[in-house]
Amino acid sequence: MATNDLLRRQRELRGWSQGRLADALAELGGSPDPKLIGKWERGEVKPSPFYRERICLVFNCRADELGLIPSSPPVPLQKTDESVELGDIMTKFDPSRRRLFEATFAVSALASLSGSLRNEQTLAHFETLNDVSWSLSNTNQLDLAEQLLNVYLPKVSSLAQQSSPFQQQAASLAARGYILAAEVDRENVAAMQLYAQQGVFYSSLTSDTQIQCDALRQEATIALIAKQPFKALLSYQKALPLLEGVSPLLKSRMYLGLASAYARCNPILYRQEALRYLGLANEHFPAIPEDDTWYLYMHSTGSRSVLHLYEALTYDDLRQPKDSWKALMQVDGLQPKMVVTDSSRLEFLNLQAKTSASLGEMERASTYLESSVHAADATGYMVWREEAGEVYQEMCQIWPNELQIRRLGKLFTKTA
């Protein structure tokens, strides 16, 4: 087995002995012998998933950057027959928007046939497709956004991997496209993570700190959904040096993510850090978020409703259900007081059910949970339906003998 020079180099760059690295890992709940670290570096054994996560956190690097997993090129979205797919998509738009798509598609299709057309005009049309895809997502038209991504994103990704004067612009488009691809997927967390990782890869080919930061934000967000808080914290921490160059809305959203990740990793050890970042998020949130330069890409993940959602999530992880409920009621998933996306509404409903249970409010918890399941079925968000099932299990532990709770179980025994 090959030696792991990447891991050894990161240790030596810090002037650490193998014993010092063992101490750092012990601070995160591990107990490795320095001899075991030597075996990792010599390639005799591989770190377990438990230690891989903590090694990444200690060195503030991704697993592939430390030789812990193979490094692989990004995998493009599934290619489709563009003439058929885009035509089908265009029929669902009003005539004026359809004409825009027809003109855009004419150029984008030619771009794949002639290298001479890989110019600013071609990329400008790809920019239009990208912006329309984001607009569709922001108005809950996720199926159309996903179909459009499948048409143009593989082309942009291909251009981004080719050396040219326009490579950075193509990479920027690809990064934003994969960030969106992770956003619109409603049921496959593994696919979301793959898309988010590709967003980070393509953002690294640009010099745009906003895109690099947003790609890391999406990677961290999906890690939290996948219940990998240490991985999420690593991605957020990698973005910290970039925050001076990003918009106030994106900066606020990054602070929200850091608050949630710290609270979820260890609510006792990191309590003050979580509260500090929560304060910074509120401090930097713009008075008029719609005027923020990054608003198109933050409409569904950086809105005021999301600010209250992350406040509630952080307080929930800090075991402060009353504070969590106060934040949740700023929006309310049952009767929203402000505009929310379908995904955010489901997160509110699940968390309101969970928080109600923590506060001993069985009737209220049941109402929110039932609403969440019906809404998830209606919108196709299996990710949040699964989370509703987890909330239900918590309710069963709190009220194991209540008939009302047992009746709710029927919501989770449906066959697909």
C-alpha positions in Angstrom: 0.0 0.0 0.0 1.3 3.5 -0.9 2.5 5.8 1.8 0.3 8.7 2.7 2.6 11.6 2.0 -0.2 14.2 2.0 -1.2 13.4 5.6 2.4 13.4 6.8 3.1 16.7 5.0 0.2 18.5 6.7 1.4 17.3 10.1 5.0 18.4 9.4 3.9 21.8 8.0 2.6 22.5 11.5 5.8 21.2 13.1 3.8 18.5 14.9 5.0 15.1 16.1 2.7 12.1 15.7 2.1 12.4 19.4 0.9 16.0 19.0 -1.5 15.0 16.3 -2.8 12.2 18.6 -3.4 14.8 21.3 -5.4 17.0 18.8 -7.5 14.1 17.8 -8.1 13.2 21.5 -9.5 16.7 22.0 -12.2 15.8 19.5 -13.2 12.6 21.2 -10.6 10.2 19.8 -7.9 8.1 21.5 -5.4 7.1 18.9 -1.9 5.8 19.7 0.9 7.8 18.0 2.0 4.4 16.6 -1.4 4.2 14.8 -0.8 7.6 13.2 2.6 6.2 11.9 0.7 3.3 10.3 -1.7 5.7 8.6 1.2 7.7 7.2 3.1 4.6 6.0 -0.1 3.4 4.3 -0.3 0.2 6.4 -3.9 0.9 7.5 -6.5 3.5 6.7 -8.1 5.7 9.3 -11.7 4.7 10.1 -14.6 7.0 9.1 -14.6 8.3 12.8 -11.0 9.4 12.5 -11.2 10.6 8.9 -13.8 13.2 10.0 -11.7 14.4 12.9 -8.4 14.5 10.9 -10.1 16.7 8.4 -11.3 19.0 11.1 -7.9 19.2 12.8 -6.1 20.1 9.5 -9.0 22.1 8.0 -8.7 20.1 4.8 -10.9 17.9 2.7 -10.4 14.1 2.9 -9.0 13.9 -0.6 -6.5 16.7 0.2 -5.2 14.5 3.0 -5.0 11.3 1.0 -7.8 9.7 3.1 -9.9 9.0 0.1 -9.1 8.8 -3.7 -9.2 12.1 -5.6 -11.6 11.9 -8.5 -12.7 14.3 -11.2 -16.2 15.7 -11.0 -19.0 13.6 -12.5 -21.2 15.6 -14.9 -25.0 15.5 -14.7 -26.7 13.0 -17.0 -26.5 14.2 -20.6 -29.8 14.4 -22.4 -31.0 14.8 -26.0 -30.9 18.6 -25.9 -33.2 19.3 -28.9 -35.9 17.2 -27.4 -35.4 18.1 -23.7 -35.1 21.9 -24.1 -38.1 21.9 -26.5 -40.2 20.1 -24.0 -39.2 22.5 -21.3 -39.9 25.6 -23.4 -43.5 24.5 -24.0 -44.1 25.2 -20.3 -43.2 28.8 -20.5 -45.1 31.9 -21.7 -44.4 32.9 -25.4 -42.0 35.7 -24.6 -39.8 33.6 -22.3 -40.1 30.8 -24.9 -38.5 33.0 -27.6 -35.7 33.8 -25.2 -35.0 30.1 -24.7 -35.1 29.4 -28.5 -32.5 32.1 -29.1 -30.4 31.0 -26.2 -30.6 27.3 -27.2 -29.6 28.1 -30.8 -26.3 29.5 -29.6 -25.7 26.9 -26.8 -26.3 24.0 -29.2 -23.8 25.5 -31.7 -21.2 25.9 -29.0 -20.8 22.2 -28.7 -20.1 21.9 -32.4 -17.6 24.7 -33.0 -14.7 25.6 -30.8 -14.7 29.0 -32.4 -18.0 29.8 -30.7 -16.6 29.4 -27.2 -16.6 33.1 -26.7 -18.2 35.8 -24.6 -21.4 35.7 -26.5 -21.8 32.0 -26.0 -21.1 32.2 -22.3 -23.5 35.1 -22.0 -26.3 32.9 -23.2 -25.2 30.2 -20.7 -25.4 32.9 -18.1 -29.0 33.6 -19.1 -29.9 29.9 -18.8 -28.2 29.8 -15.4 -30.1 32.9 -14.2 -33.4 31.5 -15.4 -32.7 28.2 -13.7 -32.2 30.0 -10.4 -35.3 32.1 -10.9 -37.3 28.9 -11.5 -35.9 27.4 -8.3 -36.7 30.6 -6.3 -40.4 30.3 -7.4 -40.6 26.6 -6.4 -40.6 25.4 -10.0 -37.9 22.8 -9.2 -38.8 20.3 -11.8 -38.3 22.8 -14.6 -35.1 24.1 -13.0 -33.7 20.5 -12.8 -34.6 19.8 -16.4 -32.9 22.9 -17.6 -29.8 22.1 -15.6 -29.6 18.7 -17.2 -29.6 20.4 -20.7 -26.9 23.0 -20.3 -24.8 22.2 -17.2 -22.8 19.3 -18.8 -21.8 21.6 -21.7 -20.6 24.3 -19.3 -18.7 21.8 -17.2 -16.9 20.5 -20.3 -15.9 24.1 -21.2 -14.7 24.7 -17.6 -12.3 21.8 -17.8 -10.7 23.1 -21.0 -7.9 25.7 -20.9 -9.1 28.8 -22.6 -9.4 32.6 -22.0 -13.0 31.8 -20.8 -12.2 28.9 -18.5 -12.8 30.9 -15.3 -16.1 32.2 -16.5 -17.2 28.7 -17.5 -16.0 27.4 -14.2 -18.0 30.1 -12.4 -21.2 29.0 -14.3 -20.5 25.3 -13.6 -20.0 26.0 -9.9 -23.3 28.0 -9.6 -25.1 25.3 -11.6 -23.9 22.5 -9.3 -24.8 24.6 -6.2 -28.3 24.8 -7.7 -28.4 21.1 -8.6 -27.8 20.3 -4.9 -30.6 22.7 -4.0 -33.3 21.3 -6.3 -32.8 17.6 -5.6 -35.5 16.6 -3.1 -34.8 13.0 -2.1 -31.2 11.8 -2.7 -28.8 13.2 -0.1 -25.9 11.3 -1.7 -26.6 13.1 -5.0 -26.9 16.4 -3.2 -23.4 15.9 -1.7 -21.9 14.9 -5.0 -23.3 18.1 -6.7 -22.1 20.2 -3.8 -18.6 18.7 -4.0 -18.6 19.5 -7.7 -19.6 23.0 -7.0 -16.5 23.3 -4.7 -14.3 21.8 -7.4 -15.4 24.2 -10.1 -15.3 27.2 -7.8 -11.7 26.4 -7.1 -11.0 27.0 -10.8 -12.2 30.6 -10.4 -10.7 33.6 -8.6 -14.2 34.7 -7.4 -14.3 34.6 -3.6 -18.1 34.9 -3.6 -18.5 31.7 -5.6 -15.8 29.9 -3.6 -17.5 30.8 -0.4 -21.0 30.0 -1.6 -19.9 26.6 -2.9 -18.4 25.8 0.5 -21.6 27.0 2.1 -23.7 24.6 0.0 -21.3 21.7 0.8 -21.6 22.5 4.5 -25.4 22.8 4.3 -25.8 19.4 2.7 -23.4 17.9 5.3 -25.8 19.1 8.0 -28.7 17.6 6.2 -26.7 14.3 6.0 -26.1 14.6 9.8 -22.4 15.1 9.4 -21.8 18.2 11.6 -18.0 17.9 11.8 -17.8 17.8 8.0 -20.1 20.8 7.8 -18.0 22.7 10.3 -14.9 21.9 8.3 -16.4 23.4 5.2 -17.6 26.5 7.0 -14.2 27.0 8.6 -12.5 26.8 5.2 -14.7 29.6 4.0 -13.8 32.0 6.9 -10.8 33.6 5.2 -13.0 34.4 2.2 -15.7 36.3 4.2 -14.2 39.8 3.8 -14.8 39.6 0.1 -18.4 38.5 0.0 -21.8 40.3 0.2 -23.5 41.0 3.5 -26.2 38.5 2.8 -23.8 35.7 2.0 -21.7 36.6 5.0 -24.7 36.5 7.3 -25.7 33.1 5.9 -22.2 31.8 6.6 -22.3 32.9 10.2 -25.7 31.2 10.6 -24.3 28.0 9.3 -21.3 28.2 11.6 -23.7 28.8 14.6 -25.7 25.7 13.7 -22.7 23.5 13.0 -20.9 24.5 16.3 -24.1 23.8 18.3 -24.7 20.5 16.6 -21.1 19.3 17.0 -21.0 19.9 20.8 -23.7 22.1 22.4 -21.7 22.2 25.7 -18.2 22.8 24.4 -19.1 25.1 21.6 -22.1 27.0 23.1 -20.4 30.4 23.2 -19.1 30.0 19.7 -22.6 29.2 18.4 -24.1 32.2 20.1 -21.4 34.5 18.9 -21.9 33.5 15.3 -25.6 33.8 15.7 -25.1 37.4 16.9 -22.8 38.1 13.9 -25.4 36.7 11.5 -28.0 39.1 12.8 -25.5 42.0 12.8 -24.6 41.5 9.1 -28.1 40.6 7.7 -28.9 43.4 5.3 -31.9 45.7 5.9 -33.1 45.1 2.4 -31.8 41.6 1.3 -33.4 42.0 -2.1 -30.7 44.7 -2.9 -27.8 42.4 -2.0 -25.6 41.6 -5.0 -25.9 37.8 -4.3 -29.7 37.8 -3.7 -30.5 35.7 -6.8 -28.4 32.9 -5.5 -29.5 33.3 -1.8 -33.3 33.8 -2.3 -34.2 30.4 -0.9 -31.2 29.9 1.5 -30.5 33.4 2.8 -33.9 35.1 3.2 -35.2 36.5 6.5 -37.2 33.3 7.0 -34.0 31.3 6.8 -32.4 33.6 9.4 -35.2 32.7 11.8 -34.9 29.0 10.8 -31.2 28.8 11.7 -31.8 30.7 14.9 -34.3 28.0 15.8 -32.1 25.2 14.8 -29.2 26.5 16.8 -31.3 27.0 19.9 -32.8 23.6 19.5 -29.3 22.0 19.4 -28.4 24.1 22.4 -31.3 22.6 24.3 -33.2 25.9 24.5 -36.7 25.0 23.2 -38.4 28.2 24.4 -35.9 30.3 22.4 -36.3 28.0 19.5 -40.1 28.3 19.5 -39.9 32.1 19.7 -37.7 32.1 16.5 -39.9 29.6 14.8 -43.0 31.7 15.4 -41.5 34.6 13.6 -42.4 32.6 10.4 -44.6 29.6 11.3 -44.7 26.8 8.8 -48.4 26.1 9.4 -49.5 29.7 8.4 -46.4 31.4 7.1 -46.1 35.1 8.0 -43.6 35.7 5.2 -42.6 34.1 1.9 -40.9 30.8 2.3 -39.9 28.1 -0.1 -41.5 24.7 0.0 -38.3 23.2 1.4 -38.0 25.8 4.2 -41.6 25.5 5.1 -41.1 21.7 5.7 -38.1 22.4 7.8 -40.2 24.8 9.9 -43.0 22.3 10.3 -40.6 19.5 11.4 -38.8 21.7 13.8 -42.0 23.1 15.2 -43.3 19.6 15.8 -40.0 18.6 17.5 -39.9 21.8 19.6 -43.5 21.4 20.6 -42.7 17.9 21.8 -39.8 19.1 23.8 -42.1 21.6 25.5 -44.6 18.9 26.3 -47.2 20.2 23.8 -48.5 16.9 22.4 -51.6 18.2 20.6 -49.5 21.0 18.9 -46.7 18.6 18.0 -49.1 16.2 16.4 -50.7 19.0 14.3 -47.4 20.3 13.0 -46.1 16.8 12.2 -49.2 15.7 10.3 -49.0 18.9 8.3 -45.4 18.3 7.5 -46.0 14.7 6.2 -48.9 15.8 4.0 -46.8 18.8 2.6 -43.8 16.6 1.9 -46.0 14.1 0.0 -47.5 16.9 -2.0 -44.1 18.5 -3.0 -42.0 15.3 -3.3 -39.5 16.3 -0.6 -38.6 12.8 0.7 -35.6 14.2 2.6 -38.0 16.2 4.9 -40.5 13.3 5.1 -37.7 11.1 6.5 -36.9 13.8 9.0 -40.6 13.9 10.0 -40.3 10.2 10.7 -37.4 10.9 13.0 -39.4 13.5 14.9 -42.2 11.0 15.2 -39.8 8.5 16.8 -38.9 11.2 19.4 -42.5 11.8 20.1 -43.1 8.1 20.7 -40.3 8.1 23.3 -41.9 11.1 25.1 -45.5 9.7 24.9 -45.2 5.9 24.4 -48.7 5.1 25.5 -50.8 7.9 24.0 -53.4 6.8 21.4 -53.0 10.0 19.5 -49.3 9.4 18.9 -49.9 5.8 17.9 -52.5 6.9 15.3 -49.9 9.2 13.8 -47.9 6.1 13.0 -50.2 5.4 10.1 -48.5 8.3 8.3 -45.3 6.4 8.2 -46.5 2.9 7.3 -47.7 3.8 3.8 -46.2 1.8 1.0 -44.6 3.6 -1.9 
